[in-house]
Amino acid sequence: MDEATGALSSDVRDLLDADNVPDAAARLEAVHPADAAEIFLDLGRDERARLLPAIDREALARVIEYLADDARADLIADLPPAEVAPILDEIDDDIVVDILHQLPTERAEQFLREMRRAAFVAPLLRHADETAGGHMTRAFIALQGNWTVDHAIQYLRRVRPEADSAYYLYVVDPANRLEGIVSLRDLIIARPEQRLDDIMSRDIIKARSEMDQEEVARLVSRYDLVALPVVDEEDRLVGVITVDDVLDVIEEEATEDILKVAGIGVDETALSPVLDSARRRLPWLVVNMFTAFLAAFVVSRFEHTISEVAALAAFMPIIAGQGGNAGIQTSTIVLRGLALAEIDLGDLARVLRKEIALGLLKGVIFGAMLAVVAYIWQDNATFAFVAGAAMLLNMLVASVGGVMIPITLRYVLRVDPATAAGVFDTTLTDIMGFFIFLGLATLLLNNLT
């Protein structure tokens, strides 16, 4: 919260403390809904309960649109049931769908029945949350191709569309199949007698209603769109996704991938209850524990070598740790490429060649550094060779693993690579780092003692 919003939040709280609820509501309604939403979250639940009845319902609807999902659910729960449907009627279709999906089925159906705009919202509820259909709104302008420009302008003056629904004008045939797009600029500068099908663009970027939200975000980003039409399997226009919804998707997907890489549940926040956080985090920590046992087992096979040359133990975490870090670097780049559709299975050989070359370069640099340190410390050229060679080879292992593990998870096992790539990367470099280092030391043990 910035300084100005924080000061306003304090003013609202002071007014509530003075039992001046109408002025507190007026202060909240006077600011941008995004700032009002942040102030609303800063208030205690009792303060929000006192404030709710005094806020204009249309203003409250705008505030709800800027709240996070959990906060929306809490606020809806605090509202008298009779007031929920009228407020939902004022909220954008895609956000109403999100709210109804969060509610128990019985309550959601009750509110939907009471909504004035139920006929517009109900068709959207059948789409999954993470698809184009789950994010679209039905607030779009559809025109007929045989209309003249003058006819279209007169129609727009009559229906008075909201600003965020008029980025583009969509031209459809009598069966509502999407035929083209006309920008407001093209409509304004065209001659009044021209037909829309003469000035429309037929090069249409569109999304199917069941398209995954990540692919939707890629389309909007790639083609610099401010709105994306959504069509059904018969190419009929069923909705539009605006750029503000796509930004939410990008933030949601980026947050989800970060939390998955860390082995944390995608619904966890800094303020989640302890038991909920534990339930989400413990499974991957258990997996990490078992992979650590595998590395420990490899080390246990070389107990005799370590007992003969105790200095090996000091270098083991360096070789394994550097390999793990290098593997995470590589897998992160590959994960990003997969997420943004920059690479696919056909690019495997090219990516692998590049990462092996980079791994060789890193291995030579860090292997040489480690060899120099090992020689100075132990005054033994064989020890220096073993340490340097192990670092070089483990860097190559990290490079190959950092590419192959995410690719295998995505295209062979058909699971999200962000969820498990990090665990497998560190396991591979730990096990192989120990095995290569201690294996070389065992082979050359006579020269180390």
Summary of the structure (lengths in Angstrom):
residues: 449
radius of gyration: 29.9
end to end distance: 63.1
largest distance: 95.9
contacts: 1439
relative contact order: 0.06
helix: 70%
strand: 8%
